[in-house]
Amino acid sequence: MNRFFIITNESRDPDLKLTREIEQHIRSCGKICVGQFCSLPQDDEEAAAGLRASIPDETDCIIVLGGDGTLLRAARNLFMKNIPFLGINTGHLGYLTEGSGNTAEKLLDKVFADEFVIEDRMLIGGEITDRSGEASTGRIYALNDITLNRNNSLKIIEFNLYVNDELLYNYSADGIIISTPTGSTAYNLSCGGPVAIPTSRLIIVTPIAPHSLNNRSLVLSADDRIEVEIVGSGKDPDGLIGYVVYFDGDADYRPAPGCRLRVEAVDRVVRLVRLSRQSFLQTLKAKMS
């Protein structure tokens, strides 16, 4: 790898000190820094399109400085460039990012010495349709998960789960998580869902605090099509319960009863540069201990 583009979470590196140190180290090692960008746009397709256009196609690697959230946002906006991401952790607990800011030069030296592997991670895409079936959003992507939650209420919500156009379950719960293998160690895990090897291809569906002992997580094929229909709540005759759909816990949309959330795997991948020699299971054990 010779040509690098840097994306920085400015809240983690407000004076860009680390960003400049990394850029200087890249150049001192005879490599090329083709550009840098701060404050990655949130739910702003026009800004995201501008960022994609600013990254040369011949870039070998996009370096992301921040936490897992920053890398998730970068992946959601830029995966179509098909350029590998190297996440350098300047946040807190990180499953996707590598090392920390004070080890950045050592991490880059491994990249320069070709001491890395590239892992392909699957994405899911979702769109929300209204009662008539018309799309009310474009397709929105997620590397970790897409979730439906209640908003501004403690009342349970009701929704139907369809898989490949067949009604599978009617849920009464606080919400539902549709997760990739990468996202299995995130919100899905905290709600009792299974952990999956992150390079596998499958979709995990986990209800949030279901009001039934029979409702457990489902592990589906990456070829399955999933729909969640918002039924509403019989305990909410005045329609006071709000609903919110999150994409990687970030971009959010507010559907109404009768709307549907359609989710399926994307035929493109996110490519992550991995430097650690630890297996995923060893990393999981270390972080969960």
Secondary structure, 3 states (H helix, E strand, C coil): CCEEEEEECCCCCCCCHHHHHHHHHHHHCCCEEEEEEECCCCCCHHHHHHHHHHCCCCCCEEEEEECHHHHHHHHHHHHHHCCCEEEEECCCCCCCCECCHHHHHHHHHHHHCCCCEEEEEEEEEEEEECCCCCECCCCEEECCEEEEEEECCCCCEEEEEEECCEEEEEEEECEEEEECCHHHHCHHHHCCCCCCCCCCCEEEEEEECCCCCCCCCEEEECCCCEEEEEEECCCCCCCCCEEEEEECCCEEECCCCCCEEEEEEEEEEEEEEECCCCCHHHHHHHHHC
